[in-house]
Amino acid sequence: MTFSGELWARGGAGVYEEIVRHPFITGLTDGTLDHDAFRYFIIQDSHYLRAYSRALSLVAGRATDEDAVSMFALHAANAIAVERELHSSLLGSLGLTTADVEAAGSKPTTTAYMSYLTAVCATGTYAEAVAAVLPCYWIYRDVGRELLKRSSPDPVYRQWIETYGSDEFDAVVESVLAVTDVLDVGASERERCHQHFATTCRYEWMFWDAAYTKLDWPV
């Protein structure tokens, strides 16, 4: 089994099944999802993508070959481009402005996820950093594929689905999986990679759930 296959089998597959059954996801495809929940999601995703871009920059700085350096640096730039372009159009469709994004701030799950990613990418090994950022690529790609099969009667939701279910995004994910599968990982480091991968997979589920419940700071 490939290293990415090991990561998925131990820490990803079960979480992914819970994600595709989550009422946020099913509500996207049948059009019943509350637009306020999707507004929450888009606002928090905007904050998250900024941090994800910084995390990918840290991964690029730790990469052990020039191709990986270039790839992760490009992905860091693209994360910001997605945040600006996709979200600017979706914000308008949802009656939101960039000022609304800033005013809302980062909510509890977003803050925790961003902090965990940044810590691993800043202090862990290169392999640990790759394992930590991989679920965001992989789960979004697979969720996008699943949602493309169903689409949505809601044009705003359909726009989001078509972006993350695209062939272009699939190629991006495959390039990261290829890098993952050639990592030289020792036994103890391998276990830490599994822990980080499983943790960020859980954060992916928590991110959807926070949007569905509109989780806010208690005080």
ChimeraX commands (.cxc) that place a marker at each C-alpha (Angstrom):
marker #1 position 0.00,0.00,0.00 radius 0.5
marker #1 position 1.20,3.52,-0.75 radius 0.5
marker #1 position 1.89,5.91,2.13 radius 0.5
marker #1 position -1.11,8.04,1.16 radius 0.5
marker #1 position -3.20,4.86,1.07 radius 0.5
marker #1 position -2.06,4.04,4.61 radius 0.5
marker #1 position -2.97,7.53,5.80 radius 0.5
marker #1 position -6.40,7.32,4.23 radius 0.5
marker #1 position -7.15,3.82,5.51 radius 0.5
marker #1 position -6.24,4.65,9.11 radius 0.5
marker #1 position -7.36,8.25,9.46 radius 0.5
marker #1 position -9.37,9.39,6.47 radius 0.5
marker #1 position -11.86,6.88,5.12 radius 0.5
marker #1 position -14.13,6.72,8.16 radius 0.5
marker #1 position -14.18,10.48,8.61 radius 0.5
marker #1 position -14.92,11.00,4.93 radius 0.5
marker #1 position -17.98,8.73,5.16 radius 0.5
marker #1 position -19.26,10.83,8.05 radius 0.5
marker #1 position -18.68,14.01,6.05 radius 0.5
marker #1 position -20.68,12.93,2.99 radius 0.5
marker #1 position -23.55,11.95,5.29 radius 0.5
marker #1 position -23.47,15.24,7.16 radius 0.5
marker #1 position -26.65,17.37,6.80 radius 0.5
marker #1 position -24.56,20.32,5.61 radius 0.5
marker #1 position -23.41,18.28,2.60 radius 0.5
marker #1 position -26.74,16.64,1.88 radius 0.5
marker #1 position -28.42,20.03,2.24 radius 0.5
marker #1 position -26.15,21.45,-0.44 radius 0.5
marker #1 position -27.29,18.88,-2.98 radius 0.5
marker #1 position -31.01,18.93,-2.25 radius 0.5
marker #1 position -31.04,22.71,-1.86 radius 0.5
marker #1 position -32.44,22.65,1.68 radius 0.5
marker #1 position -29.32,24.00,3.41 radius 0.5
marker #1 position -30.02,27.26,5.20 radius 0.5
marker #1 position -28.26,30.10,3.36 radius 0.5
marker #1 position -27.14,31.47,6.72 radius 0.5
marker #1 position -25.20,28.25,7.29 radius 0.5
marker #1 position -23.57,28.58,3.87 radius 0.5
marker #1 position -22.77,32.25,4.60 radius 0.5
marker #1 position -21.07,31.12,7.81 radius 0.5
marker #1 position -19.13,28.52,5.83 radius 0.5
marker #1 position -17.95,30.95,3.14 radius 0.5
marker #1 position -16.88,33.55,5.70 radius 0.5
marker #1 position -14.95,31.01,7.74 radius 0.5
marker #1 position -13.45,29.42,4.62 radius 0.5
marker #1 position -12.16,32.83,3.65 radius 0.5
marker #1 position -10.33,33.14,6.98 radius 0.5
marker #1 position -9.13,29.53,6.75 radius 0.5
marker #1 position -7.71,29.85,3.23 radius 0.5
marker #1 position -5.50,32.73,4.30 radius 0.5
marker #1 position -4.00,30.57,7.04 radius 0.5
marker #1 position -3.81,27.56,4.70 radius 0.5
marker #1 position -1.81,29.65,2.26 radius 0.5
marker #1 position 0.67,30.49,5.01 radius 0.5
marker #1 position 0.84,26.82,6.02 radius 0.5
marker #1 position 1.58,25.79,2.42 radius 0.5
marker #1 position 4.33,28.41,2.30 radius 0.5
marker #1 position 5.87,26.75,5.36 radius 0.5
marker #1 position 5.61,23.35,3.64 radius 0.5
marker #1 position 7.36,24.81,0.57 radius 0.5
marker #1 position 10.14,26.07,2.82 radius 0.5
marker #1 position 10.66,22.58,4.24 radius 0.5
marker #1 position 10.40,20.72,0.92 radius 0.5
marker #1 position 13.38,18.59,0.02 radius 0.5
marker #1 position 13.40,18.99,-3.76 radius 0.5
marker #1 position 12.91,21.92,-6.12 radius 0.5
marker #1 position 9.77,20.56,-7.77 radius 0.5
marker #1 position 8.02,20.25,-4.42 radius 0.5
marker #1 position 9.17,23.73,-3.39 radius 0.5
marker #1 position 7.68,25.18,-6.58 radius 0.5
marker #1 position 4.48,23.15,-6.28 radius 0.5
marker #1 position 3.65,24.10,-2.70 radius 0.5
marker #1 position 4.64,27.73,-3.27 radius 0.5
marker #1 position 2.27,27.85,-6.27 radius 0.5
marker #1 position -0.50,26.23,-4.25 radius 0.5
marker #1 position 0.00,28.81,-1.50 radius 0.5
marker #1 position -0.50,31.59,-4.04 radius 0.5
marker #1 position -3.48,29.81,-5.57 radius 0.5
marker #1 position -5.18,29.48,-2.17 radius 0.5
marker #1 position -5.19,33.26,-1.90 radius 0.5
marker #1 position -6.43,33.57,-5.50 radius 0.5
marker #1 position -9.33,31.22,-4.72 radius 0.5
marker #1 position -10.14,33.18,-1.58 radius 0.5
marker #1 position -10.26,36.40,-3.57 radius 0.5
marker #1 position -11.95,35.27,-6.77 radius 0.5
marker #1 position -14.40,32.57,-5.77 radius 0.5
marker #1 position -15.37,34.17,-2.53 radius 0.5
marker #1 position -15.78,37.61,-4.02 radius 0.5
marker #1 position -18.40,36.25,-6.41 radius 0.5
marker #1 position -20.06,34.07,-3.79 radius 0.5
marker #1 position -20.12,36.87,-1.25 radius 0.5
marker #1 position -22.15,38.99,-3.67 radius 0.5
marker #1 position -24.55,36.13,-4.36 radius 0.5
marker #1 position -25.08,35.72,-0.63 radius 0.5
marker #1 position -25.51,39.41,0.08 radius 0.5
marker #1 position -22.19,39.70,1.89 radius 0.5
marker #1 position -19.24,42.07,1.61 radius 0.5
marker #1 position -15.58,41.75,2.53 radius 0.5
marker #1 position -16.36,43.99,5.49 radius 0.5
marker #1 position -18.80,41.33,6.71 radius 0.5
marker #1 position -16.02,38.72,6.52 radius 0.5
marker #1 position -13.68,40.85,8.61 radius 0.5
marker #1 position -16.39,41.77,11.11 radius 0.5
marker #1 position -17.37,38.12,11.66 radius 0.5
marker #1 position -13.80,37.11,12.46 radius 0.5
marker #1 position -12.51,33.59,12.92 radius 0.5
marker #1 position -14.86,31.31,14.87 radius 0.5
marker #1 position -13.76,28.58,17.34 radius 0.5
marker #1 position -13.30,25.63,14.95 radius 0.5
marker #1 position -11.63,27.78,12.30 radius 0.5
marker #1 position -9.21,29.22,14.85 radius 0.5
marker #1 position -8.36,25.79,16.26 radius 0.5
marker #1 position -7.84,24.24,12.81 radius 0.5
marker #1 position -5.69,27.14,11.59 radius 0.5
marker #1 position -3.59,27.09,14.76 radius 0.5
marker #1 position -3.00,23.34,14.55 radius 0.5
marker #1 position -1.95,23.47,10.89 radius 0.5
marker #1 position 0.40,26.38,11.47 radius 0.5
marker #1 position 2.01,24.70,14.48 radius 0.5
marker #1 position 2.64,21.41,12.66 radius 0.5
marker #1 position 3.96,23.10,9.52 radius 0.5
marker #1 position 6.22,25.41,11.53 radius 0.5
marker #1 position 7.64,22.92,14.03 radius 0.5
marker #1 position 7.19,19.45,12.52 radius 0.5
marker #1 position 9.21,17.69,9.87 radius 0.5
marker #1 position 8.54,18.09,6.17 radius 0.5
marker #1 position 6.66,14.77,6.09 radius 0.5
marker #1 position 4.54,15.79,9.09 radius 0.5
marker #1 position 3.68,19.08,7.40 radius 0.5
marker #1 position 2.62,17.33,4.20 radius 0.5
marker #1 position 0.46,14.89,6.17 radius 0.5
marker #1 position -1.23,17.78,8.01 radius 0.5
marker #1 position -2.14,19.79,4.90 radius 0.5
marker #1 position -3.14,16.78,2.78 radius 0.5
marker #1 position -6.72,16.24,4.08 radius 0.5
marker #1 position -7.85,19.68,2.94 radius 0.5
marker #1 position -6.78,18.84,-0.62 radius 0.5
marker #1 position -8.05,15.27,-0.61 radius 0.5
marker #1 position -11.36,15.59,1.21 radius 0.5
marker #1 position -12.40,18.67,-0.76 radius 0.5
marker #1 position -11.60,16.84,-4.01 radius 0.5
marker #1 position -13.55,13.73,-3.05 radius 0.5
marker #1 position -16.46,15.69,-1.62 radius 0.5
marker #1 position -16.51,17.70,-4.84 radius 0.5
marker #1 position -16.63,14.52,-6.93 radius 0.5
marker #1 position -19.50,13.18,-4.86 radius 0.5
marker #1 position -21.45,16.41,-5.02 radius 0.5
marker #1 position -20.96,16.70,-8.78 radius 0.5
marker #1 position -22.89,13.45,-9.15 radius 0.5
marker #1 position -25.83,15.04,-7.36 radius 0.5
marker #1 position -25.39,18.75,-8.24 radius 0.5
marker #1 position -27.85,21.16,-6.61 radius 0.5
marker #1 position -31.00,23.07,-7.54 radius 0.5
marker #1 position -29.49,26.11,-5.82 radius 0.5
marker #1 position -27.25,28.09,-8.25 radius 0.5
marker #1 position -24.98,29.37,-5.47 radius 0.5
marker #1 position -24.35,25.89,-4.14 radius 0.5
marker #1 position -23.90,24.56,-7.67 radius 0.5
marker #1 position -21.18,27.17,-8.33 radius 0.5
marker #1 position -19.22,25.99,-5.31 radius 0.5
marker #1 position -19.67,22.32,-6.20 radius 0.5
marker #1 position -18.41,22.82,-9.75 radius 0.5
marker #1 position -15.25,24.56,-8.52 radius 0.5
marker #1 position -14.11,21.82,-6.14 radius 0.5
marker #1 position -15.24,18.97,-8.37 radius 0.5
marker #1 position -13.27,20.21,-11.38 radius 0.5
marker #1 position -10.62,18.31,-13.35 radius 0.5
marker #1 position -8.15,21.10,-12.60 radius 0.5
marker #1 position -8.52,20.63,-8.85 radius 0.5
marker #1 position -8.25,16.86,-9.27 radius 0.5
marker #1 position -4.86,17.32,-10.97 radius 0.5
marker #1 position -3.67,19.49,-8.08 radius 0.5
marker #1 position -4.62,16.81,-5.55 radius 0.5
marker #1 position -2.96,14.04,-7.55 radius 0.5
marker #1 position 0.29,16.02,-7.61 radius 0.5
marker #1 position 0.27,16.28,-3.80 radius 0.5
marker #1 position -0.53,12.58,-3.42 radius 0.5
marker #1 position 2.44,11.78,-5.66 radius 0.5
marker #1 position 4.71,13.85,-3.41 radius 0.5
marker #1 position 3.28,12.13,-0.33 radius 0.5
marker #1 position 4.00,8.67,-1.71 radius 0.5
marker #1 position 7.73,9.30,-2.21 radius 0.5
marker #1 position 8.37,10.76,1.25 radius 0.5
marker #1 position 11.21,9.11,3.15 radius 0.5
marker #1 position 9.61,8.58,6.56 radius 0.5
marker #1 position 11.06,6.85,9.60 radius 0.5
marker #1 position 8.98,4.71,11.97 radius 0.5
marker #1 position 8.34,7.28,14.72 radius 0.5
marker #1 position 7.88,10.06,12.17 radius 0.5
marker #1 position 5.42,7.86,10.28 radius 0.5
marker #1 position 3.26,7.52,13.38 radius 0.5
marker #1 position 3.27,11.29,13.90 radius 0.5
marker #1 position 2.21,11.71,10.26 radius 0.5
marker #1 position -0.72,9.39,10.87 radius 0.5
marker #1 position -1.72,11.39,13.94 radius 0.5
marker #1 position -1.57,14.71,12.10 radius 0.5
marker #1 position -3.46,13.38,9.09 radius 0.5
marker #1 position -6.22,11.92,11.27 radius 0.5
marker #1 position -6.47,15.13,13.30 radius 0.5
marker #1 position -6.88,17.42,10.30 radius 0.5
marker #1 position -9.39,15.00,8.77 radius 0.5
marker #1 position -11.42,15.42,11.96 radius 0.5
marker #1 position -11.06,19.17,11.69 radius 0.5
marker #1 position -12.50,18.94,8.17 radius 0.5
marker #1 position -15.64,17.28,9.60 radius 0.5
marker #1 position -15.75,19.83,12.41 radius 0.5
marker #1 position -15.52,22.69,9.90 radius 0.5
marker #1 position -18.68,21.51,8.10 radius 0.5
marker #1 position -20.43,20.88,11.38 radius 0.5
marker #1 position -19.54,24.32,12.77 radius 0.5
marker #1 position -21.13,25.92,9.72 radius 0.5
marker #1 position -24.25,23.78,10.03 radius 0.5
marker #1 position -24.70,24.67,13.71 radius 0.5
marker #1 position -23.35,28.22,13.25 radius 0.5
marker #1 position -20.97,27.66,16.14 radius 0.5
marker #1 position -19.87,30.87,17.84 radius 0.5
marker #1 position -17.69,31.85,20.76 radius 0.5
marker #1 position -19.63,31.19,24.00 radius 0.5
marker #1 position -18.50,34.42,25.64 radius 0.5
marker link #1:1,2 radius 0.2
marker link #1:2,3 radius 0.2
marker link #1:3,4 radius 0.2
marker link #1:4,5 radius 0.2
marker link #1:5,6 radius 0.2
marker link #1:6,7 radius 0.2
marker link #1:7,8 radius 0.2
marker link #1:8,9 radius 0.2
marker link #1:9,10 radius 0.2
marker link #1:10,11 radius 0.2
marker link #1:11,12 radius 0.2
marker link #1:12,13 radius 0.2
marker link #1:13,14 radius 0.2
marker link #1:14,15 radius 0.2
marker link #1:15,16 radius 0.2
marker link #1:16,17 radius 0.2
marker link #1:17,18 radius 0.2
marker link #1:18,19 radius 0.2
marker link #1:19,20 radius 0.2
marker link #1:20,21 radius 0.2
marker link #1:21,22 radius 0.2
marker link #1:22,23 radius 0.2
marker link #1:23,24 radius 0.2
marker link #1:24,25 radius 0.2
marker link #1:25,26 radius 0.2
marker link #1:26,27 radius 0.2
marker link #1:27,28 radius 0.2
marker link #1:28,29 radius 0.2
marker link #1:29,30 radius 0.2
marker link #1:30,31 radius 0.2
marker link #1:31,32 radius 0.2
marker link #1:32,33 radius 0.2
marker link #1:33,34 radius 0.2
marker link #1:34,35 radius 0.2
marker link #1:35,36 radius 0.2
marker link #1:36,37 radius 0.2
marker link #1:37,38 radius 0.2
marker link #1:38,39 radius 0.2
marker link #1:39,40 radius 0.2
marker link #1:40,41 radius 0.2
marker link #1:41,42 radius 0.2
marker link #1:42,43 radius 0.2
marker link #1:43,44 radius 0.2
marker link #1:44,45 radius 0.2
marker link #1:45,46 radius 0.2
marker link #1:46,47 radius 0.2
marker link #1:47,48 radius 0.2
marker link #1:48,49 radius 0.2
marker link #1:49,50 radius 0.2
marker link #1:50,51 radius 0.2
marker link #1:51,52 radius 0.2
marker link #1:52,53 radius 0.2
marker link #1:53,54 radius 0.2
marker link #1:54,55 radius 0.2
marker link #1:55,56 radius 0.2
marker link #1:56,57 radius 0.2
marker link #1:57,58 radius 0.2
marker link #1:58,59 radius 0.2
marker link #1:59,60 radius 0.2
marker link #1:60,61 radius 0.2
marker link #1:61,62 radius 0.2
marker link #1:62,63 radius 0.2
marker link #1:63,64 radius 0.2
marker link #1:64,65 radius 0.2
marker link #1:65,66 radius 0.2
marker link #1:66,67 radius 0.2
marker link #1:67,68 radius 0.2
marker link #1:68,69 radius 0.2
marker link #1:69,70 radius 0.2
marker link #1:70,71 radius 0.2
marker link #1:71,72 radius 0.2
marker link #1:72,73 radius 0.2
marker link #1:73,74 radius 0.2
marker link #1:74,75 radius 0.2
marker link #1:75,76 radius 0.2
marker link #1:76,77 radius 0.2
marker link #1:77,78 radius 0.2
marker link #1:78,79 radius 0.2
marker link #1:79,80 radius 0.2
marker link #1:80,81 radius 0.2
marker link #1:81,82 radius 0.2
marker link #1:82,83 radius 0.2
marker link #1:83,84 radius 0.2
marker link #1:84,85 radius 0.2
marker link #1:85,86 radius 0.2
marker link #1:86,87 radius 0.2
marker link #1:87,88 radius 0.2
marker link #1:88,89 radius 0.2
marker link #1:89,90 radius 0.2
marker link #1:90,91 radius 0.2
marker link #1:91,92 radius 0.2
marker link #1:92,93 radius 0.2
marker link #1:93,94 radius 0.2
marker link #1:94,95 radius 0.2
marker link #1:95,96 radius 0.2
marker link #1:96,97 radius 0.2
marker link #1:97,98 radius 0.2
marker link #1:98,99 radius 0.2
marker link #1:99,100 radius 0.2
marker link #1:100,101 radius 0.2
marker link #1:101,102 radius 0.2
marker link #1:102,103 radius 0.2
marker link #1:103,104 radius 0.2
marker link #1:104,105 radius 0.2
marker link #1:105,106 radius 0.2
marker link #1:106,107 radius 0.2
marker link #1:107,108 radius 0.2
marker link #1:108,109 radius 0.2
marker link #1:109,110 radius 0.2
marker link #1:110,111 radius 0.2
marker link #1:111,112 radius 0.2
marker link #1:112,113 radius 0.2
marker link #1:113,114 radius 0.2
marker link #1:114,115 radius 0.2
marker link #1:115,116 radius 0.2
marker link #1:116,117 radius 0.2
marker link #1:117,118 radius 0.2
marker link #1:118,119 radius 0.2
marker link #1:119,120 radius 0.2
marker link #1:120,121 radius 0.2
marker link #1:121,122 radius 0.2
marker link #1:122,123 radius 0.2
marker link #1:123,124 radius 0.2
marker link #1:124,125 radius 0.2
marker link #1:125,126 radius 0.2
marker link #1:126,127 radius 0.2
marker link #1:127,128 radius 0.2
marker link #1:128,129 radius 0.2
marker link #1:129,130 radius 0.2
marker link #1:130,131 radius 0.2
marker link #1:131,132 radius 0.2
marker link #1:132,133 radius 0.2
marker link #1:133,134 radius 0.2
marker link #1:134,135 radius 0.2
marker link #1:135,136 radius 0.2
marker link #1:136,137 radius 0.2
marker link #1:137,138 radius 0.2
marker link #1:138,139 radius 0.2
marker link #1:139,140 radius 0.2
marker link #1:140,141 radius 0.2
marker link #1:141,142 radius 0.2
marker link #1:142,143 radius 0.2
marker link #1:143,144 radius 0.2
marker link #1:144,145 radius 0.2
marker link #1:145,146 radius 0.2
marker link #1:146,147 radius 0.2
marker link #1:147,148 radius 0.2
marker link #1:148,149 radius 0.2
marker link #1:149,150 radius 0.2
marker link #1:150,151 radius 0.2
marker link #1:151,152 radius 0.2
marker link #1:152,153 radius 0.2
marker link #1:153,154 radius 0.2
marker link #1:154,155 radius 0.2
marker link #1:155,156 radius 0.2
marker link #1:156,157 radius 0.2
marker link #1:157,158 radius 0.2
marker link #1:158,159 radius 0.2
marker link #1:159,160 radius 0.2
marker link #1:160,161 radius 0.2
marker link #1:161,162 radius 0.2
marker link #1:162,163 radius 0.2
marker link #1:163,164 radius 0.2
marker link #1:164,165 radius 0.2
marker link #1:165,166 radius 0.2
marker link #1:166,167 radius 0.2
marker link #1:167,168 radius 0.2
marker link #1:168,169 radius 0.2
marker link #1:169,170 radius 0.2
marker link #1:170,171 radius 0.2
marker link #1:171,172 radius 0.2
marker link #1:172,173 radius 0.2
marker link #1:173,174 radius 0.2
marker link #1:174,175 radius 0.2
marker link #1:175,176 radius 0.2
marker link #1:176,177 radius 0.2
marker link #1:177,178 radius 0.2
marker link #1:178,179 radius 0.2
marker link #1:179,180 radius 0.2
marker link #1:180,181 radius 0.2
marker link #1:181,182 radius 0.2
marker link #1:182,183 radius 0.2
marker link #1:183,184 radius 0.2
marker link #1:184,185 radius 0.2
marker link #1:185,186 radius 0.2
marker link #1:186,187 radius 0.2
marker link #1:187,188 radius 0.2
marker link #1:188,189 radius 0.2
marker link #1:189,190 radius 0.2
marker link #1:190,191 radius 0.2
marker link #1:191,192 radius 0.2
marker link #1:192,193 radius 0.2
marker link #1:193,194 radius 0.2
marker link #1:194,195 radius 0.2
marker link #1:195,196 radius 0.2
marker link #1:196,197 radius 0.2
marker link #1:197,198 radius 0.2
marker link #1:198,199 radius 0.2
marker link #1:199,200 radius 0.2
marker link #1:200,201 radius 0.2
marker link #1:201,202 radius 0.2
marker link #1:202,203 radius 0.2
marker link #1:203,204 radius 0.2
marker link #1:204,205 radius 0.2
marker link #1:205,206 radius 0.2
marker link #1:206,207 radius 0.2
marker link #1:207,208 radius 0.2
marker link #1:208,209 radius 0.2
marker link #1:209,210 radius 0.2
marker link #1:210,211 radius 0.2
marker link #1:211,212 radius 0.2
marker link #1:212,213 radius 0.2
marker link #1:213,214 radius 0.2
marker link #1:214,215 radius 0.2
marker link #1:215,216 radius 0.2
marker link #1:216,217 radius 0.2
marker link #1:217,218 radius 0.2
marker link #1:218,219 radius 0.2
view
